[in-house]
Amino acid sequence: MNFKINNRFISELPADIDETNATRQVRNACFSYVTPRIPSKPQLIHFTEEVLDLLGITKEEAQSPEFTTLFSGKEILPNTRPYSMSYAGHQFGNWAGQLGDGRAIILAEVANNQQTFALQLKGAGMTPYSRRADGLAVLRSSIREHLCSEAMFHLGVPTTRSLSLILTGDQVLRDVLYDGNPKYEKGAVVCRVAPSFIRFGNFELFSSQNDLKTLKSLTDFTIKYYFPEIKGTSKDSYVQFFKEVANKTREMVVHWQRVGFVHGVMNTDNMSILGLTIDYGPYGWLEDYNPDWTPNTTDRENRRYRFGNQPNITLWNLYQLANALFPLIEEAAPLESILNDFQSLYEADYVNMMRNKLGLSTSEENDKQLIHMLTENLQLIETDMTIFFRKLSTIKKEESVEQAFLIINDSFYKTEAITSQVKDSWLYWFTQYLNRLQQENKTDSERKIAMNQVNPKYVLRNYMAQIAIEAAEKEDYSILKELHIVLKNPYQEQVQFEKWFAKRPDWAREKIGSSMLSCSS
């Protein structure tokens, strides 16, 4: 493997003068040089062919011992120096101070086909930012990250990618439920790939330290390479930068709401400055449509990061980024204007997204009411979000309301819970919906095609990931590989994989890993 190294971040931004891996407070530095922990017996489990292509790696090279050695952290690329980023953040709404890459190590930035990508190992050992943790990751969480990164990409959601999943051969102690019963699990390393891993928290750190020189350097660097359409380094440039970040972040969260994804830990240190979904920890997918659901056990009481609150948290996080950038702009008004516009822009995007999910290509005044009524109905009894919208595309304009209701019947978890009141609510909604379809020019088949391009048939349901994990822990990787294939084409029928187009089984309702997850990974 001959990579073209293009280490812009460490070439142009200030480094930590201490070059040990010891945990510490770091000042006036964007990163610290680190040495990955050498795994005892690395074993390649899986790689993503499309990401190989992005990086210019052949399939043959990916199957070589050199690939496993490099992407497990056992050896480093010639003429490179791995490093971890320094950043701060708000966690669950509270200022947490310095955080940084506690178990993420960037091997290098590499250029291929006029694009540059950072290669980041997750779980390769301690860094100066590990605090009281060990910097390692387990197979369980690594499978979830590897699968979900690629599932999200193929759903059309902005995301980091996953190149490889490698067992380290080492045991890692984890307390999954934080109940005082830690157990040893298999250690693993994932190689994440993205144009950059810069987060909101990178800017928050230097602003909080009143290190305006480094704050300006980082902002200028980010604009130069990731927002090149913004020219100059004036205050207006920084306002435009913030506006672009707000737009990209808003677009990302609209996609989350479209497919039913719940991030679970929307702390400011987990927000990509590029509007990418980043840090796949205790995430989850809505099974039944429930805006109050969060997969994160740590958030169970307050549900700050619940599905329905993700747009509000996005705005809250943007306020924190605005505060961090304020010293470069010294005027609140232009930042406040962007923040004030967020809600109306999001609502417009959301309504358009929901119109697409409903197969509506034109805009009518009552569409908002139709959408609101639908989201209320979806909560009357447990209704599978993914199955409902997929089935909805098969309804024909001339269908009776009774026939339409029967078509989406498969999306209900307990049909015996359908009371006459529930049915009446649905029949009323279908009356409105079918009338609305009459105003559309598209044929039934045209509408179905359009709907099936935005309403996935297959998502990484929580129980699916758990089945793959339990098999992998017994050295059976066939389910992991099958899911990787299924999730490459989430909008296609793929009748051979029909078994994955199914509601959550009863056993997964309360099972840890299938319904609730912790940050212990």
Summary of the structure (lengths in Angstrom):
residues: 521
radius of gyration: 23.6
end to end distance: 30.7
largest distance: 72.2
contacts: 1761
relative contact order: 0.11
helix: 45%
strand: 16%
